[in-house]
Each structure stands twice: as structure tokens, then as C-alpha cells.
Amino acid sequence: MKRLVPLIIMLITIFGLAYHITPKLPQQTELRPLGEFYLENSYFGDYSAKSPEVVTSILWDYRGLDTLFETSVFFIAIIGSLTLFRLNKKQEEEAKQKTKEFRVGLTLVIKSVTRIIVVMILAVSASIALHGHLTPGGGFQGGSALAIAPLLIIVAYSKYALEENGLDKTMALILRSVGLLGMGLVALIPLLSGGFIMQNQPIFPVELGGQLVSGSLIYYNFFEFLAVGAGFTAVFLLLAIPEKIFKKLLRREANE
């Protein structure tokens, strides 16, 4: 209880300050020129990204390079996580070997419900990513939602269920690399067409088969969806290695 007292005092102080300060802050009644430019040109206008979703237009077109660097920071964090849990090929194969205490999983009811939920998550996450140029969402949000599917399978069945069906750390890293390579190619293609890096219009087609794809925006969303989902999955698979097995591998490496 004594540990909770400082936390309670801190929360009361924060909420008290917010309650008294917030009403005194000046209200924004007019749209700034930059915001007005984005709203007017996102779908219509002379500098259009051909996307009715203004946020996606800003992220992957008007300030695309900033977003590309921000995305790189995330993937550097993933690389750092993978480095901390690095295992050689022999150790990875040993970590995949089932043991009786870790292969049971949860109850049949939970496993059955997980099967249904995983299918729903895959559908919803793909929709979030592939409709990111039309409605709020995008590749990062869709990829984050996608990563919940393998996480649920790990909890309900164990990580071995993923690895036995081909989704191990190596495959996750391959998918992540495909996503990163795809984003890089989409960014560089305009240079080969006489444009500038990450240029959207008029390099990429606005529609495909009568469907609005908003030029390069749908490609960025798709590849980021793939890279984010696979990156998280690789980390989840490493974190799911039973502590007993991981310590055993580390001790053996230290002794060698």
C-alpha cells in the first residue's frame, strides 16, 4: 500500500493541473495555411496525392522522406532486439525441439476460439493496410494488428505450432526483408522515370482496374504492413523460447 501512495499523489497532481490549465489554453479557431493546403490538395488540387485520406497523403507523399526515416528507426529497434537474442543455426534448431512441458498449449476451447479470431485478425489487418489510402489506417497499423495473430497462436498453442507450419524466425525475417526491399524499390522507381525520389503523382497510376489505389500510397502501405507484421513476429518467436531452454543454450555457449 505504501508503494501506491506516491503513485496516487502523482496522478492526482497531474489530473489537477490538467483540469485547471486546459481551459486556459487558447483555442484554435482558424485552420493554418499548411493544414489548409493538405486538405485542399490531398485528393483534388494541383499538388494532389489522389488520396481522400489526408493523413496517409501526408505520411507517404508530402513528407514521405520523414516517414521513411521514422520507419527505419522502428526497424533498427527490431534489429537490436534480434541481436540481443541472437542464436547460431545449431542453437536455433535446438530451440525448436519440443519438450513435454512446453508443447501442450491451452485448453481445447481456447484453441478453437483462437482459430476463429486469427482468421478475423488476418482479414481486418489486411483491410486496415490495403484501405489505408481510403480510410484511416495504413501499413503500420495493419502490420501491428497482423502481429497479434501469431502472438495469439503462441499463447494458445505454443511457438512450435508456428514453426512446424513454416513460420519460424528465418521466414519472418525473409518476409520483413521483402517488405523493406519493396518500400525501397517504390521509393526509387520515380528516379528511373525522370522524377524525384518517393514521387507519387504522376509517376504511379491513380487507378488499377477501375479501383482507386492512389499511386504509390497503396504499395507503401502493403510493404510496410508486411515488414511490420513480420518484424514483430520474429521478436515474438524469440521471446517465446522457454527461459529454461534459452539459459541452457547461453550456459553452453559461455562454457565453450
Buried (B, 14 or more C-beta within 10 A) or exposed (E): EEEEEEEEEEEEEEEEEEEEEEEEEEEEEEEEEEEEBBBBBBBEEEBBBBBBBBBBBBBBBBBBEEBBEEBEEBBEEBBEBBEEBEBEEEBBEBBBEEEEEBEEBEEEEBBEBBEEBBEEBBEBBBBBBBBBBBEEBBBBBBBBBBBBBBBBBBBBBBBBBBBEEEBBBBBBBEBBBBBBEBBEEBBEBBEEEEBEEBBBBEBBEBEEEEEBBBBBBBBBBBBBBBBBBBBBBBBBBBEBBBEEBBEBBEEEEEEE
